[in-house]
Amino acid sequence: MLMHLLIIGLLASGWSAAIVSAAEPAGASVSFRRDLAPVLRDQCLACHSAKKTEGGYRVDTFTMLLKPGDSGDMPVTGGKPDESELLRRLESDDESERMPYESDPLPADFVKLVRRWIAEGARYDGGDASAPIVTIVAPGTHPPPPETYARPLPVAAMAWIRQGDRWLLATGGYRELLLWDPEQAALVRRVRNLPSRIHSMAVDAKRNRLAVAGGEPGRLGEVRIVDTGSWEVLAVPWVRGDVVLSVAVDEVHGRWAAGASDGYVAVINGEDSMALWSAEVHKEWVKQVAWSPQGDRIATAGFDGQAIVVSAKDGKIEQVFAEHKQPVWGISFLPDGKQIVSADESARAFFWSVSDGKKQAEVRVGGGVFAFVAGDGGFFAGARSGRVVKLDGKTRKESGRWSGPKGRVVSLAWEPSKQWLAAGTDLGEIWVWRLKEKNQTWHWTHRVTAKPRPQP
């Protein structure tokens, strides 16, 4: 669990200055979507959601917000603020009753907005009343990253991106992407307006798009689509009440698949960046998702110790591989689409059949697997010992090993045309092995200490 907390990277954050919109016209009606939902998301969901329901009361959807908790008192009675239990709890001077419980009271201006909203009839302007609160809040602009980093940041996600005739390595910084020239070990660009912690990336080279998955634990998780030409955020197609941990691209149909820490998986259309479906597949984190070569199935790796195959059409579960007894961190299809390899925290990788879910081979990796990527006729697995091991897709045996990092390898990226293998660690190390050149390496620290170098 300690490792899980390290990777999720919970960072302290202050109150948003936008709790109450300063631009609200005098006398305008209170908007639930604009004025109330962001604060409910940020300050109430941690204790009042489907995952955790203090006092039997939930605010994760508008429908649930209107339902009484264990007290039986109506939370909201439209037009009657003094008969609304939610407002009484917010205004109470009794710390044992006031919400948020065991925390500072919400700002007086916000509580006044709640009173006004109820007095005006408690109108809902968020569309589907059963939709998660996090999905009705308009996508915000994330605060800027710090100018410099006081210490190296864990490298939880990375991806190779082609820019003209050269390749850049993208890594997840704090509220930003960092783009590196590996040959110079130099930072060349910072891309802002992204989640505070980035856990996964996937590149759609045909459309010049990059999907970024991340968020803040217990508050907000997102998939953001970035244009790799302008580096502008184009869309935020999937939002959760907790972190989105994984994303992958379907190169056949141009879709995205994503998995979140609440066990849900979604498919997003690449053309209009709209979520096609979302379904609960696991009971815990979905650490990695992978498309079949034909684009008809999605394999998922869960911290509930299961590897699962679902239909890409609707998310229905087709196969469950349950021999993992530890959290599953990595998963991928073999090129024939009929077999899958999945790897877990106990340093085991399993080859198994899609048709019946039966094990075909088991391989010891030599250290708990915390990163996994397909490439070069097999699969690369990052281990706790600072090593990367290659498993051959045909022989199902170890066929290569690379070392050098001191920390746990928690992210990997493979560039086939150059045969460059990149690895990132929890200690903030970046390593690139050049397999064509007798495994010569570049390596540097994942830290911002100065402005990026001008690009040629």
C-alpha positions in Angstrom: 0.0 0.0 0.0 2.9 2.3 0.7 4.0 2.0 -2.9 0.5 2.7 -4.1 0.5 5.9 -2.1 3.8 6.9 -3.5 2.7 6.5 -7.1 -0.6 8.3 -6.6 1.5 11.2 -5.3 -1.0 13.0 -3.0 0.1 16.7 -3.0 -1.3 19.3 -0.7 -3.5 21.9 -2.4 -5.2 25.0 -1.1 -8.6 26.4 -1.5 -9.6 27.4 -5.0 -10.0 31.1 -5.4 -13.0 30.4 -7.6 -15.3 29.1 -4.9 -17.6 32.0 -5.6 -17.7 33.4 -9.0 -16.6 37.0 -8.9 -18.1 37.6 -12.3 -21.6 36.7 -11.2 -24.0 39.5 -12.1 -25.7 41.3 -9.3 -29.1 39.7 -8.6 -28.4 36.7 -10.8 -29.9 33.3 -9.8 -27.6 30.9 -8.1 -26.4 28.2 -10.4 -26.0 24.7 -9.0 -23.6 23.7 -11.7 -21.5 26.9 -11.6 -21.6 27.9 -7.9 -22.3 24.8 -5.8 -21.1 21.7 -7.6 -17.4 22.6 -7.6 -17.3 23.0 -3.8 -19.4 19.8 -3.3 -16.8 18.0 -5.5 -13.8 19.4 -3.7 -15.0 19.4 -0.1 -17.7 16.8 0.3 -17.2 13.8 -1.9 -14.4 12.3 0.1 -16.9 11.5 2.9 -20.3 11.4 1.1 -20.0 9.2 -2.0 -20.8 5.7 -3.0 -17.4 4.6 -1.8 -17.7 6.2 1.6 -21.1 7.3 3.0 -20.8 9.1 6.3 -24.1 9.4 8.1 -25.7 7.5 5.2 -25.7 10.7 3.1 -24.3 11.1 -0.4 -23.7 14.1 -2.6 -22.1 12.4 -5.6 -25.1 13.0 -7.8 -27.9 15.6 -7.5 -30.4 12.8 -7.1 -28.5 11.4 -4.1 -28.0 14.9 -2.6 -31.8 15.2 -2.2 -32.2 11.9 -0.4 -32.2 11.9 3.4 -29.3 10.2 5.3 -29.5 8.2 8.5 -31.3 11.1 10.3 -34.3 10.9 8.0 -34.5 14.7 7.7 -34.9 16.1 4.2 -31.6 17.6 3.1 -33.1 20.2 0.8 -36.7 21.6 0.7 -37.0 23.9 -2.2 -38.1 27.4 -1.2 -37.7 26.6 2.5 -34.0 27.0 3.6 -34.8 26.8 7.3 -36.4 23.4 6.8 -33.4 22.0 4.9 -31.0 19.8 6.9 -28.1 20.3 4.5 -28.1 24.1 5.2 -28.6 23.6 9.0 -25.5 21.4 9.0 -23.5 23.9 7.1 -24.5 26.8 9.4 -24.3 25.0 12.7 -21.9 26.2 15.4 -21.8 22.7 16.9 -18.6 21.1 15.6 -20.1 17.6 16.1 -22.9 18.4 13.7 -21.4 20.9 11.3 -20.3 19.9 7.8 -17.6 19.4 6.8 -17.0 17.2 9.9 -13.7 17.7 11.8 -12.7 20.5 9.3 -12.9 24.2 9.0 -16.4 25.5 8.1 -17.0 26.4 4.5 -16.6 30.1 3.7 -19.6 32.3 4.8 -20.1 33.6 1.3 -20.6 30.1 0.0 -23.0 29.1 2.7 -25.0 32.2 1.9 -25.1 31.0 -1.7 -26.6 27.7 -0.6 -29.3 29.5 1.4 -30.1 31.7 -1.6 -30.2 28.6 -3.9 -32.7 26.8 -1.7 -34.8 29.9 -1.2 -34.9 30.3 -5.0 -36.4 26.8 -5.3 -33.2 24.6 -5.4 -33.2 24.5 -9.1 -30.9 22.1 -10.9 -29.2 23.2 -14.1 -26.7 20.4 -14.7 -28.6 18.2 -17.1 -29.0 14.5 -16.0 -29.7 14.6 -12.2 -28.2 11.1 -11.9 -24.9 12.1 -13.5 -21.9 12.2 -11.2 -21.3 15.7 -9.7 -17.8 15.7 -11.1 -19.0 15.4 -14.7 -21.3 18.4 -14.6 -18.7 20.9 -13.4 -17.3 22.8 -16.4 -13.7 21.7 -17.1 -11.5 24.2 -15.4 -8.1 25.7 -16.1 -5.5 24.1 -13.9 -3.2 26.4 -11.9 0.3 27.0 -13.4 3.1 24.7 -12.4 6.0 25.9 -10.2 8.8 27.7 -12.0 11.3 25.2 -10.7 11.2 21.9 -8.8 12.8 21.8 -5.3 13.5 18.1 -5.8 13.2 15.4 -8.5 9.6 14.3 -9.2 8.7 10.6 -9.6 8.2 9.7 -13.3 4.8 8.1 -13.3 4.2 8.4 -17.0 6.1 8.9 -20.3 5.7 8.7 -24.0 7.7 9.2 -27.2 6.4 12.0 -29.5 7.8 12.8 -32.9 8.4 16.5 -33.7 9.7 16.9 -37.3 12.7 14.8 -37.8 13.4 14.2 -34.1 11.9 12.4 -31.2 11.1 14.0 -27.8 10.3 12.2 -24.6 7.2 13.5 -22.8 7.1 13.0 -19.0 4.4 13.9 -16.5 5.4 16.8 -14.3 3.4 18.6 -11.7 0.3 20.2 -13.6 2.3 19.9 -16.8 4.0 17.8 -19.5 7.8 18.1 -19.7 9.3 17.5 -23.2 12.9 16.4 -23.3 15.5 16.1 -26.0 17.1 12.8 -24.9 20.3 13.4 -26.9 21.0 16.5 -24.9 19.2 15.5 -21.8 17.6 18.9 -22.1 14.2 20.2 -21.3 12.8 21.9 -24.5 9.1 22.6 -23.6 6.6 22.8 -20.8 2.9 22.1 -21.6 0.5 23.5 -19.0 -3.2 23.2 -18.0 -2.9 19.5 -17.1 -3.8 17.4 -14.0 -1.6 17.9 -10.9 -0.3 14.3 -11.2 -0.1 12.6 -14.6 -0.3 8.8 -14.5 -0.5 7.7 -18.1 -0.2 9.0 -21.7 -1.1 7.6 -25.1 -0.2 9.1 -28.5 -2.4 9.0 -31.6 0.2 9.9 -34.2 -2.3 9.9 -37.1 -4.3 12.7 -35.6 -1.4 14.4 -33.7 -3.2 13.9 -30.4 -2.0 13.0 -27.0 -4.3 11.6 -24.3 -3.2 12.5 -20.7 -4.7 10.7 -17.7 -4.3 11.9 -14.1 -5.9 13.9 -11.3 -6.0 14.4 -7.6 -7.0 11.6 -5.2 -10.5 11.8 -3.8 -11.2 15.0 -5.7 -10.9 14.9 -9.5 -9.7 12.6 -12.2 -9.5 13.4 -15.9 -8.5 12.4 -19.4 -7.4 15.5 -21.3 -6.7 15.5 -25.1 -3.8 17.6 -26.2 -2.9 18.7 -29.8 0.8 17.8 -30.3 1.2 20.7 -32.8 -0.1 23.6 -30.9 0.1 21.9 -27.4 -3.3 23.2 -26.5 -5.9 21.2 -24.6 -8.6 20.3 -27.0 -11.1 18.4 -24.8 -11.7 16.8 -21.4 -13.9 13.8 -22.5 -13.9 11.8 -19.2 -14.1 13.0 -15.6 -14.2 11.0 -12.4 -14.4 11.7 -8.7 -11.0 10.1 -8.3 -7.8 9.7 -10.3 -7.7 8.4 -13.9 -4.7 6.0 -13.9 -4.5 4.6 -17.4 -5.1 5.4 -21.0 -4.4 3.7 -24.3 -5.0 4.4 -28.0 -6.8 2.1 -30.5 -4.7 2.6 -33.6 -7.2 0.8 -35.8 -10.2 3.0 -35.1 -8.7 6.0 -33.4 -10.4 5.6 -30.1 -9.1 5.8 -26.5 -9.6 3.5 -23.6 -9.1 4.7 -20.0 -9.3 3.2 -16.5 -9.7 4.9 -13.2 -9.0 4.3 -9.5 -12.8 3.6 -8.8 -12.6 0.5 -11.1 -14.4 2.1 -14.1 -13.3 1.8 -17.7 -14.4 4.1 -20.6 -14.0 4.3 -24.3 -13.7 7.7 -25.9 -14.3 8.5 -29.6 -11.3 10.0 -31.2 -13.2 12.1 -33.8 -15.3 14.2 -31.4 -13.6 13.3 -28.0 -16.9 12.0 -26.6 -17.2 9.1 -24.2 -19.0 6.3 -25.9 -19.5 4.2 -22.7 -18.3 3.8 -19.1 -18.6 0.7 -17.0 -17.4 -0.7 -13.7 -15.0 -3.5 -14.5 -12.8 -3.8 -11.4 -13.4 -3.2 -7.6 -10.1 -1.3 -7.3 -7.6 0.7 -9.4 -7.4 0.0 -13.1 -3.7 0.5 -13.5 -3.4 -0.3 -17.2 -5.6 -0.8 -20.2 -4.7 -2.3 -23.6 -6.4 -2.7 -27.0 -6.5 -5.9 -29.0 -4.8 -5.7 -32.4 -8.2 -5.8 -34.0 -9.7 -3.1 -31.8 -12.6 -5.3 -30.7 -11.5 -5.9 -27.1 -9.8 -4.2 -24.2 -7.7 -5.9 -21.6 -7.6 -4.3 -18.1 -5.1 -4.8 -15.2 -6.7 -4.3 -11.7 -5.4 -3.9 -8.2 -8.2 -6.3 -7.2 -5.8 -9.1 -8.4 -7.7 -9.7 -11.7 -6.9 -9.3 -15.4 -10.1 -8.9 -17.4 -11.1 -8.7 -21.1 -14.1 -6.6 -22.0 -15.9 -5.9 -25.3 -14.8 -2.6 -26.8 -18.4 -2.1 -28.0 -20.1 -1.9 -24.7 -17.7 -2.8 -21.8 -19.3 -6.2 -21.1 -16.9 -8.6 -19.4 -15.9 -11.5 -21.7 -13.1 -13.1 -19.7 -11.5 -13.0 -16.2 -8.1 -14.3 -15.4 -8.0 -14.7 -11.6 -4.6 -16.4 -10.9 -2.9 -13.2 -9.9 -2.9 -12.9 -6.1 -1.3 -9.5 -6.1 -2.2 -6.1 -7.7 -1.9 -6.4 -11.5 0.2 -3.5 -12.8 0.6 -4.4 -16.5 -1.3 -6.0 -19.3 -1.0 -6.4 -23.1 -2.3 -8.5 -26.0 0.1 -10.6 -28.1 0.1 -9.7 -31.8 -2.4 -12.5 -32.7 -5.0 -11.1 -30.4 -5.7 -14.5 -29.0 -3.3 -14.4 -26.0 -2.6 -11.9 -23.3 0.3 -11.3 -20.9 -0.3 -9.7 -17.5 2.2 -8.9 -14.8 1.8 -8.3 -11.0 3.4 -7.0 -7.9 4.7 -10.5 -6.9 7.2 -10.5 -9.9 5.1 -12.9 -12.0 4.0 -12.5 -15.6 1.3 -14.8 -16.9 0.6 -15.7 -20.6 -3.1 -16.7 -20.9 -5.7 -17.4 -23.5 -8.4 -14.9 -24.4 -10.9 -17.7 -25.4 -11.0 -19.5 -22.1 -8.9 -17.5 -19.6 -6.6 -20.4 -18.9 -2.9 -20.0 -18.1 -0.5 -21.0 -20.8 2.8 -20.0 -19.2 4.2 -18.3 -16.0 7.4 -16.3 -16.0 9.3 -15.0 -13.0 10.5 -11.4 -13.7 12.9 -10.9 -10.8 11.3 -8.1 -9.0 7.7 -6.8 -8.5 6.5 -5.4 -11.8 5.4 -1.7 -11.6 5.6 -0.8 -15.3 4.8 -2.7 -18.5 4.9 -1.9 -22.2 4.8 -4.0 -25.4 7.6 -3.7 -28.0 10.3 -5.4 -30.0 8.6 -8.7 -30.4 7.8 -9.0 -26.7 7.2 -7.0 -23.5 9.3 -4.8 -21.3 8.7 -5.0 -17.5 10.0 -2.5 -15.0 10.9 -3.9 -11.6 11.3 -2.7 -8.1 15.1 -3.4 -8.3 15.7 -0.7 -10.8 15.9 -3.2 -13.7 14.0 -3.6 -16.9 13.4 -7.1 -18.2 12.3 -8.2 -21.6 10.0 -11.2 -22.2 10.0 -12.7 -25.6 6.5 -13.0 -27.0 7.2 -16.4 -28.8 9.5 -18.3 -26.4 7.8 -16.7 -23.3 11.2 -16.4 -21.7 13.4 -13.6 -20.5 15.4 -12.3 -23.5 17.0 -9.2 -22.2 17.8 -7.2 -19.1 18.9 -3.6 -18.4 20.0 -1.9 -15.2 21.3 1.3 -13.9 18.5 3.2 -12.1 18.5 3.2 -8.3 14.8 3.5 -7.8 11.8 1.4 -8.8 11.0 1.6 -12.5 7.4 2.9 -12.6 7.0 4.0 -16.2 8.3 2.8 -19.6 8.1 4.0 -23.2 9.3 2.2 -26.4 10.2 3.9 -29.7 10.5 1.1 -32.3 12.1 3.1 -35.2 15.0 4.2 -33.1 14.8 1.2 -30.8 15.0 3.5 -27.8 13.7 2.2 -24.5 12.9 4.8 -21.8 12.4 4.2 -18.1 11.3 6.4 -15.3 11.7 5.8 -11.6 10.0 6.7 -8.3 13.2 8.6 -7.4 12.9 10.9 -10.4 15.4 9.2 -12.7 15.0 9.1 -16.5 17.0 6.5 -18.4 17.1 5.8 -22.2 18.8 2.7 -23.5 19.7 2.7 -27.2 19.3 -0.9 -28.2 20.8 -0.5 -31.7 24.0 0.9 -30.2 24.9 -1.9 -27.8 22.7 -0.5 -25.1 24.4 2.9 -24.8 22.5 5.1 -22.5 21.4 8.6 -21.8 20.1 9.4 -18.3 19.2 12.6 -16.3 17.1 13.8 -13.4 13.4 14.5 -13.7 13.6 18.1 -12.3 13.1 21.6 -13.6 15.8 24.0 -12.5 15.9 26.5 -15.3 13.9 27.7 -18.4 13.7 25.2 -21.3 16.4 25.4 -23.9 15.2 27.1 -27.2 14.1 24.6 -29.8 16.0 24.6 -33.1 
